[in-house]
Amino acid sequence: MKIVIKLSNLILAIAVATMAGTATAHHSMTEFDRNVVEEAEGVVSRISWRNPHIMLEVTSTAENGVETIYHLEGNAESMLRRRGVTAENLSVGDVVRVAGWPSTRRDNYLQVNHILLSDGIELLTAISMEPRWTNNNLGTARDVFDEDAVASASGEGIFRVWSQAVPAWFFNNRSGWRLTDAAAAAVAQWDDIADNPIMQCIPPGMPSMMGNPYPMEFRQVGDNIEVAMEEFDARRLIHMGENVADPEDVPLSLSGYSVGHWEGNTLVVDTSRLSQQYFNRAGAPQTPNAKINERFTVVENGNRLNYVMTVDEPATLAEPFVWEAHFVWKPGEQVSIYGCELEDWTTTENTLTN
């Protein structure tokens, strides 16, 4: 098959939200040149349809018989599923045309944003992308839920599934807070591929775990409250009431030790005892001395959860960092299994990995 490679200097104002994966298989936040779009045409030779990214290999054959293998990454399976793109849309052996951002560190490696199938359907595998070749597409829809799974709120007030209205990309940025000189120096040395623990499917801890784009559910567990998150299948336990431990007696952990109480309809949570080494997902360090205060308030109509986080970490932050955001209730949304996997390729037709 003829190789079709086209480079165009398109300045794209849209940033893709990505979750990092493994060092050998998945990309970092800064690896791709988003000012360039590269196209290729070939046959799908391998597929891995999983979190934190779907992965494809497309083999192109030139007229002289020389083969070129393109390694492609799309968005997370969780994100694509909610936009109507699933593993059933693509099979090994399919002839496709693809377009994406080239890696600045690896040859023939793309963040794939568009996949044109032989039947004329275009799959959009990145967030907020417009169709490139046709209006016959999948991936532009938002919040495509399984009709059989649609359910009402699992409880009243805070006890239901909440989704971020606007994903908190600030945890992936290198701005939005004032770093100390030492923390800024550490960030300058950060390598998204070599240093990022998420590249090994090691989940982020507090506070950056609250900046993920996937839903979370508040559940009553005895006298306490559990926050079940889809990303990395993470769980937080908020200890309520008077019979809580002295934090100094609790071992360090990624999510820390959280103690909560109610102030009217506001859940106030204080978290300490953090083993998480990074304040954000871009290399800003964090020590066990970090303290986090959170305030969750359900508004009167019950469909919005206001959120204020304050992080006090003198070793990293020149002043406490305050983030104000809100979550929304979407009827039918559920917390699904994330199941971060390092790599699982499918090489035979119609046996896609789910």
QUIJO-V111674 format. One line per field, one symbol per residue. phi: phi as a letter, one per 30 degrees, with the letter a starting at -180 (. if undefined). Layout:
phi = ???
//
This chain:
phi = .ddccbcbdcdcdccddbcdbddccbccdcdcddcbcccbblcdcbbbcbddbdbbbccccdddidcbcccbbcddedddedcicbdddbbejddbbbbacddcbbdhbbddcbbcdddjdccccbdiddeccaddbbjcdchdcdedcdbdedaciddacbbddbeddddcdcbjacddddddddddcdcdddcddddcidddcdcdddcdccdbbcbdbidcbccccddhhdbcccdciddcddedccddadciccbbacciccdcbcbbiccedbdbcbjddbcdddbbcbbcbddddicbcdbbcbccbedccdaeccbcbacbccejdbdcddhebdaaccbcdibddc
//
